[in-house]
Amino acid sequence: MKLIIGNKAYSSWSLRGWLACKQSGLAFEEVVVPLYDAAWDRRREGAEFAPSSGKVPILWDGEAVVWDSLAIVDYLADKTARERFWPTDEAARAMARSMAAEMHSSFTALRRKHPMNIRQVFDARRPDDDVVADLARIMELWAQARARWGGGGAFLFGDFGAADIMYAPVVTRILTYKLPIARFAAGYLDAMIRHPFMQDWIAGAQEEDWVIEQFEQPA
């Protein structure tokens, strides 16, 4: 398999696709392409990017191609074992799927106003009201998952899985911008940021030379 991703410092959707590949346990080649550099427009028109219209991440597995992070999660779950990604309990799995889908389609204020930048920690500022609303909803979801299904481990549904993969960039944004969270969430953030996969990604981001100035300013 080959996974094409953007800059590790900035690309939140790439982080999700990469975590999914790591969680699968399968070997994969990692190809990092710098976002928005001088060659970006030409590069994204290439054959490897054509199925995704130039978006990353994009996973190639022989003739199969998958270019959406949540689709990559499900493709790899089908290819390996669904319990690597989703809870075995039917009710827990239903909630995990719903949470992953809501992350996929929602929280636009948080994503737009607080772009991912793993290499920075900015001074705390009061976020806009729409960002506060997004954070409140995320805290509600995390609290429900942890209270109902998280007792067996440190993650949303106990073991690290698809829901954690989908919310991983939220964790990094909270830390980068020192965003307000519920007290219970501190332990979850710590578990996420200490996960070996996250540590590997962060180390890779620190080694990158690319800088995108628009993402280097506090919100």
ABEGO torsion letter per residue (X at the ends): XBBBBBBAAABAAAAAAAAAAAAAGBBBBBBBBBBGBAAAAAAAABAAAAAAGGBOBBBBBEABBBABAAAAAAAAAAABBAAAABBABAAAAAAAAAAAAAAAABGAAAAAABBBBAABBBBBBBBBAAAAAAAAAAAAAAAAAAAAAAAABABAAGBBBAAAAAAAAAAAAAAAAGBBBBAAAAAAAAAAAABAAAAAAAAAAAABABBBAAAABBX
